[in-house]
Amino acid sequence: MDFRAYEARLRDVLGGRESAFSDAEYQRRCQALDRRLAAEGLDALLVTNPAEIYYLTGYNTFEVSVHTALAYSPTQSVLQVPSIETGPAVACARVDRILGYRWEDPQEVIEPLADCLAGQGKRIGIDCWGGGLRTGLLAGLEKRLPDHAWVDASGLLNPIRRIKSSEELVCLEQAARLTEAGIEAARQTVSAGRTDSEVAAAAAEAMHRHGSEFMSMQPIVVAGRRSSVIHTNHRRFPIQAGEPVFIELGAAYQRYTSPMMHTIVAGAESPDSHMQAMAGMCRRVYEALVTAMKPGATFDSAALAAEDAWRKEVQEAFFSGVYGYTVGGQFPPSWVEGSGFIARGQPAEFEENMVFHLPLCFRIPGLWGMGFSETVRVGAQGAVPLTRNRWSLESGG
């Protein structure tokens, strides 16, 4: 049978069976988007970011490199997927219609998608800065629908996605437990003579054994001088005694991730005073952040409070400048939701039930990096952790 017959047969037996959330949850999200569309004077939204498609419909697949699009209006939602993704679309997605195309011929997507959008209105929002919007797709649609206005609606969903529902918070709490299992397995595996890859393998095995889905970002493990280089990762390097081993993990539960950073020093000797001081600084910055993350306060003000907590060390250590970022339902290559960043110059305000990862890793070039973090939820009096990190810098192995 071809993919169209497969869709019809599969729908009869498994249609919607893999949906991650209740119908009421999807209705809440879509109704919030409908209000945003009306406020911006848009008739429809062309969604091409895999995480945003998932957020609105539940469509879930590990193959996010192929063209997929959601043509959304308040009266109709149409999901366009390649033939190889017919199964996930039928089993997971809550949409009015699935629009398939042959995987091997992406040129097929323009005509049927244009026909669909033509019936949804003349002002179509697009995400010019998000992932998934191919220039060839947009050029083809503009040519096919020259009388339509293609409006930059980048970030339209951000205020909606930032605030987590009770169903989402359950997923983030479950993800936190899975991530903690990975951190503990990694700690137990660290020892002089073992490789960074062995530590990563132990972490991945533990998270999967406890129930993690495929992760949006794979385990990050790096030791010694290499840990002073931001965004390096395990690559079969032996761990030496006395080296700090930086670990960053994020298990996935219904695609939701609660990441954690942790550092442990390999070997029997206690960490030196310099390492201990930097670990203490991580905690100091964390305390400043969670105290400042109150509803009504700006992301900028929390970042300023964090800056004040490590002004004495600012010339010694490198930090990215982002003290927190929102997390939620994501897909590879990143668990960063991207709907909000705690950094200077960010005017958005905290609201209850926003969830952030606070990635506090400070790197001394050529020496080492030191990082600890939590994923936190904004509460009425400040942020409270969903994850449960061990904040003491210890040695092991």
C-alpha positions as CSV (number, residue, x, y, z in Angstrom):
1,M,0.0,0.0,0.0
2,D,1.1,3.6,-0.5
3,F,1.3,6.2,2.3
4,R,-2.3,7.3,1.7
5,A,-3.7,3.9,2.2
6,Y,-1.4,3.4,5.2
7,E,-2.8,6.6,6.7
8,A,-6.4,5.4,6.3
9,R,-5.7,1.9,7.7
10,L,-3.6,3.1,10.6
11,R,-6.1,5.7,11.6
12,D,-8.8,3.1,12.1
13,V,-6.7,1.2,14.7
14,L,-4.2,3.7,16.2
15,G,-5.4,7.2,15.4
16,G,-4.4,9.6,18.2
17,R,-3.3,6.7,20.5
18,E,0.2,8.2,21.1
19,S,-1.0,11.7,22.0
20,A,1.0,13.0,25.0
21,F,-1.6,15.4,26.5
22,S,-5.4,15.7,27.0
23,D,-7.7,17.2,24.4
24,A,-8.3,20.0,26.9
25,E,-4.6,20.9,27.0
26,Y,-4.3,21.2,23.3
27,Q,-7.5,23.2,23.2
28,R,-6.1,25.6,25.8
29,R,-2.9,26.1,23.7
30,C,-4.8,26.6,20.4
31,Q,-7.2,29.0,22.0
32,A,-4.3,31.1,23.4
33,L,-2.8,31.2,19.9
34,D,-6.2,32.2,18.4
35,R,-6.2,35.2,20.7
36,R,-2.6,36.1,19.6
37,L,-3.5,35.8,15.9
38,A,-6.5,38.1,16.4
39,A,-4.4,40.7,18.3
40,E,-1.7,40.7,15.5
41,G,-4.3,40.9,12.7
42,L,-3.3,37.6,11.2
43,D,-5.5,35.1,9.5
44,A,-3.3,32.0,9.9
45,L,0.2,30.9,11.0
46,L,2.6,28.7,9.0
47,V,4.5,26.7,11.7
48,T,7.7,25.0,10.7
49,N,9.5,24.6,14.0
50,P,9.2,20.9,15.2
51,A,8.8,21.9,18.8
52,E,6.1,24.4,18.1
53,I,4.2,21.9,15.9
54,Y,4.5,19.4,18.8
55,Y,3.2,22.0,21.2
56,L,0.1,22.7,19.1
57,T,-0.7,19.2,17.8
58,G,1.3,16.6,19.7
59,Y,3.1,15.5,16.5
60,N,6.2,13.6,17.7
61,T,9.0,12.1,15.7
62,F,12.7,11.6,15.9
63,E,13.1,12.6,12.2
64,V,13.1,16.4,12.3
65,S,15.4,17.1,9.4
66,V,12.7,16.7,6.7
67,H,10.2,19.4,5.7
68,T,7.2,19.5,7.9
69,A,4.7,22.3,8.3
70,L,1.5,23.1,10.2
71,A,-0.9,25.4,8.4
72,Y,-2.9,26.7,11.3
73,S,-5.9,29.0,11.5
74,P,-8.6,29.3,14.2
75,T,-11.0,27.2,12.0
76,Q,-8.6,24.6,10.5
77,S,-5.3,22.9,11.2
78,V,-3.5,21.0,8.5
79,L,-0.2,19.0,9.0
80,Q,2.0,18.5,6.0
81,V,4.4,15.6,6.5
82,P,6.6,13.4,4.2
83,S,5.4,9.8,3.5
84,I,7.9,8.3,6.0
85,E,6.2,10.3,8.8
86,T,2.7,9.2,8.1
87,G,2.7,6.9,11.1
88,P,3.6,9.5,13.8
89,A,1.2,12.0,12.2
90,V,-1.7,9.6,12.5
91,A,-0.8,8.2,15.9
92,C,0.3,11.5,17.7
93,A,-1.2,14.6,16.0
94,R,-4.4,16.3,16.9
95,V,-5.2,18.0,13.6
96,D,-8.1,18.3,11.1
97,R,-6.2,16.9,8.2
98,I,-2.9,15.3,7.3
99,L,-1.3,16.4,4.0
100,G,1.3,13.8,2.8
101,Y,3.9,14.2,0.2
102,R,6.5,11.8,-1.2
103,W,9.6,11.9,0.9
104,E,11.9,11.7,-2.1
105,D,10.4,14.7,-3.9
106,P,10.1,17.8,-1.6
107,Q,9.2,19.9,-4.7
108,E,5.7,18.4,-4.2
109,V,5.0,20.4,-1.1
110,I,4.3,23.8,-2.6
111,E,1.1,23.3,-4.6
112,P,-0.9,21.4,-1.9
113,L,0.3,23.6,0.9
114,A,-0.5,26.8,-1.1
115,D,-4.0,25.5,-1.8
116,C,-4.5,24.9,1.9
117,L,-3.2,28.4,2.9
118,A,-5.2,30.1,0.2
119,G,-8.3,29.0,2.1
120,Q,-7.1,30.3,5.4
121,G,-6.9,34.0,4.7
122,K,-4.6,36.6,3.1
123,R,-2.4,37.5,6.1
124,I,-0.1,34.5,7.0
125,G,2.3,34.7,9.9
126,I,5.7,33.0,9.4
127,D,8.7,32.6,11.7
128,C,11.6,34.2,10.0
129,W,14.1,33.5,12.8
130,G,13.0,30.0,13.8
131,G,14.1,26.6,12.6
132,G,12.5,24.7,9.7
133,L,11.4,27.5,7.4
134,R,13.3,26.8,4.2
135,T,13.9,29.6,1.8
136,G,12.8,27.5,-1.2
137,L,9.5,26.8,0.6
138,L,8.8,30.5,1.2
139,A,9.9,31.6,-2.3
140,G,7.6,29.0,-3.8
141,L,4.6,30.0,-1.7
142,E,5.2,33.7,-2.4
143,K,5.2,32.9,-6.1
144,R,2.1,30.7,-5.9
145,L,0.2,33.2,-3.7
146,P,1.3,36.6,-4.8
147,D,-1.7,38.4,-3.3
148,H,-1.0,37.1,0.2
149,A,0.9,39.0,2.9
150,W,3.7,37.0,4.5
151,V,4.1,38.6,7.9
152,D,7.1,38.1,10.2
153,A,5.4,36.5,13.3
154,S,8.7,35.4,14.9
155,G,8.1,34.6,18.6
156,L,4.3,34.7,18.4
157,L,4.0,31.6,20.5
158,N,6.7,32.5,23.0
159,P,4.5,34.2,25.7
160,I,2.2,31.2,25.5
161,R,4.9,28.5,25.7
162,R,6.8,30.2,28.5
163,I,4.0,29.6,31.1
164,K,3.6,25.9,31.8
165,S,0.3,24.1,32.5
166,S,-0.2,21.6,35.3
167,E,0.2,18.8,32.7
168,E,3.5,20.2,31.5
169,L,4.8,20.6,35.0
170,V,4.2,16.9,35.6
171,C,6.4,16.1,32.6
172,L,9.1,18.4,33.7
173,E,9.1,16.9,37.2
174,Q,9.3,13.4,35.7
175,A,12.1,14.5,33.4
176,A,14.0,15.9,36.5
177,R,13.9,12.5,38.2
178,L,15.3,10.8,35.0
179,T,18.1,13.4,34.7
180,E,19.0,12.9,38.4
181,A,19.5,9.2,37.7
182,G,21.9,10.0,34.9
183,I,23.9,12.5,37.1
184,E,24.2,9.9,39.8
185,A,25.4,7.2,37.4
186,A,27.9,9.6,35.9
187,R,29.2,10.4,39.4
188,Q,29.7,6.8,40.2
189,T,31.5,6.1,37.0
190,V,34.1,8.9,37.2
191,S,37.5,7.7,38.2
192,A,41.1,8.3,37.1
193,G,41.9,6.2,34.0
194,R,38.4,5.9,32.7
195,T,37.4,7.9,29.7
196,D,34.9,10.7,29.4
197,S,33.0,8.5,26.9
198,E,32.6,5.8,29.6
199,V,31.0,8.4,31.9
200,A,28.7,9.6,29.2
201,A,27.7,6.0,28.4
202,A,26.8,5.3,32.0
203,A,24.7,8.4,32.2
204,A,22.8,7.6,29.0
205,E,22.2,4.1,30.0
206,A,20.8,5.1,33.4
207,M,18.5,7.7,31.9
208,H,17.2,5.3,29.3
209,R,16.8,2.5,31.8
210,H,14.7,4.8,34.0
211,G,12.5,5.7,31.1
212,S,14.0,8.6,29.1
213,E,12.9,8.9,25.5
214,F,15.5,9.9,22.8
215,M,17.1,13.1,24.2
216,S,17.1,16.5,22.6
217,M,20.7,16.8,23.4
218,Q,23.1,14.0,24.1
219,P,25.1,13.7,27.4
220,I,27.9,16.2,27.8
221,V,31.0,15.0,29.7
222,V,34.3,16.8,29.5
223,A,37.3,16.8,31.9
224,G,40.3,18.9,32.9
225,R,41.6,21.6,30.6
226,R,39.1,20.6,27.9
227,S,36.3,21.6,30.3
228,S,37.5,25.2,29.9
229,V,36.4,25.2,26.3
230,I,32.7,25.8,26.1
231,H,30.6,23.2,24.2
232,T,33.3,20.6,23.8
233,N,32.2,17.0,24.6
234,H,33.3,13.5,25.3
235,R,35.7,12.0,22.8
236,R,37.4,9.0,24.3
237,F,39.8,11.1,26.4
238,P,41.2,9.5,29.6
239,I,40.3,11.3,32.8
240,Q,43.3,12.2,35.0
241,A,43.5,12.2,38.8
242,G,42.7,15.6,40.2
243,E,40.8,16.8,37.1
244,P,37.3,18.2,37.5
245,V,34.8,16.4,35.3
246,F,32.0,18.6,34.0
247,I,28.7,16.8,33.3
248,E,25.5,18.2,31.7
249,L,22.5,16.0,31.1
250,G,18.9,16.2,30.2
251,A,16.5,13.2,30.0
252,A,13.3,13.5,28.0
253,Y,9.8,12.7,29.2
254,Q,7.0,13.4,26.7
255,R,9.8,15.5,25.0
256,Y,10.1,17.7,28.1
257,T,13.6,18.1,29.6
258,S,14.8,19.3,33.0
259,P,18.6,19.7,32.5
260,M,21.3,19.6,35.2
261,M,24.9,20.5,35.3
262,H,27.3,18.9,37.9
263,T,31.0,18.7,38.5
264,I,33.0,16.1,40.4
265,V,36.8,15.8,40.8
266,A,38.4,12.5,39.8
267,G,40.5,10.7,42.3
268,A,40.8,10.3,46.1
269,E,42.3,13.7,46.9
270,S,40.0,16.6,47.9
271,P,39.3,19.4,45.4
272,D,41.8,22.3,45.8
273,S,40.8,25.6,47.3
274,H,40.5,27.3,43.8
275,M,38.0,24.7,42.6
276,Q,36.1,25.0,45.9
277,A,35.9,28.8,45.6
278,M,34.6,28.6,42.0
279,A,32.0,26.0,43.0
280,G,30.9,28.2,45.9
281,M,30.6,31.1,43.4
282,C,28.2,28.9,41.3
283,R,26.0,28.5,44.4
284,R,26.2,32.2,45.2
285,V,25.0,33.2,41.7
286,Y,22.3,30.6,41.9
287,E,20.9,32.0,45.2
288,A,20.9,35.5,43.7
289,L,19.0,34.3,40.7
290,V,16.2,32.3,42.4
291,T,15.7,35.1,44.9
292,A,15.3,37.6,42.0
293,M,13.0,35.5,39.9
294,K,9.7,36.8,41.3
295,P,6.6,37.4,39.3
296,G,6.6,41.0,37.9
297,A,10.4,41.3,37.9
298,T,12.2,41.5,34.5
299,F,14.6,38.9,33.1
300,D,17.1,41.8,32.9
301,S,16.8,42.5,36.7
302,A,17.5,38.9,37.6
303,A,20.5,38.9,35.3
304,L,21.8,42.0,37.0
305,A,21.4,40.4,40.4
306,A,23.4,37.4,39.1
307,E,26.1,39.6,37.7
308,D,26.5,41.4,41.1
309,A,27.1,38.0,42.8
310,W,30.3,37.3,40.9
311,R,31.7,40.8,40.0
312,K,35.0,40.0,41.8
313,E,35.7,37.0,39.5
314,V,34.5,38.5,36.2
315,Q,38.0,39.0,34.9
316,E,39.1,35.5,35.7
317,A,36.3,33.3,34.4
318,F,34.2,33.2,31.2
319,F,30.5,33.1,31.3
320,S,28.1,33.2,28.3
321,G,25.9,35.9,29.7
322,V,22.7,33.8,29.7
323,Y,21.8,33.0,33.3
324,G,18.7,31.0,32.4
325,Y,16.6,29.9,29.5
326,T,13.2,28.4,29.2
327,V,12.8,24.6,28.8
328,G,9.8,22.6,27.7
329,G,9.0,20.1,24.9
330,Q,11.9,20.1,22.5
331,F,13.6,18.0,19.8
332,P,17.2,17.6,18.7
333,P,19.5,19.3,18.4
334,S,18.7,21.2,21.6
335,W,16.6,21.2,24.7
336,V,16.6,25.0,24.8
337,E,13.0,26.2,24.3
338,G,14.1,29.6,23.2
339,S,10.9,31.4,24.4
340,G,12.8,33.4,27.1
341,F,16.3,34.1,28.3
342,I,17.5,35.5,31.6
343,A,20.1,38.0,30.3
344,R,20.8,41.7,30.4
345,G,18.5,43.7,28.1
346,Q,15.7,41.2,28.2
347,P,12.5,43.2,29.2
348,A,10.1,40.3,29.6
349,E,8.7,39.7,33.1
350,F,8.6,36.6,35.1
351,E,5.2,34.9,35.7
352,E,4.3,32.0,37.9
353,N,5.0,28.5,36.3
354,M,7.6,29.7,33.9
355,V,10.4,27.1,34.0
356,F,14.0,27.8,33.4
357,H,17.3,25.9,33.3
358,L,20.0,28.0,35.1
359,P,23.2,26.9,33.3
360,L,25.9,28.2,35.7
361,C,29.2,27.1,34.3
362,F,32.2,29.3,34.7
363,R,35.4,28.5,32.7
364,I,38.9,29.6,33.3
365,P,40.7,29.4,29.9
366,G,43.3,26.7,29.8
367,L,42.6,25.5,33.3
368,W,39.1,24.0,33.8
369,G,35.4,24.7,33.9
370,M,33.2,24.5,37.0
371,G,29.4,24.1,36.6
372,F,26.4,23.3,38.7
373,S,22.7,24.0,37.7
374,E,19.1,23.4,38.5
375,T,15.9,23.5,36.5
376,V,13.6,25.8,38.4
377,R,9.9,26.9,38.4
378,V,8.9,30.5,39.1
379,G,6.8,30.6,42.2
380,A,5.0,33.4,44.0
381,Q,8.1,34.3,46.1
382,G,10.9,33.3,43.7
383,A,12.1,30.3,41.9
384,V,12.0,26.8,43.3
385,P,14.0,23.8,42.0
386,L,12.4,20.9,40.1
387,T,15.7,19.1,40.0
388,R,17.7,18.1,43.1
389,N,21.4,18.7,42.5
390,R,24.2,18.0,45.0
391,W,25.9,21.3,45.3
392,S,29.0,20.3,47.1
393,L,32.1,19.8,45.0
394,E,33.4,16.3,45.9
395,S,36.0,13.9,44.6
396,G,35.3,10.3,43.5
397,G,36.9,7.3,41.9
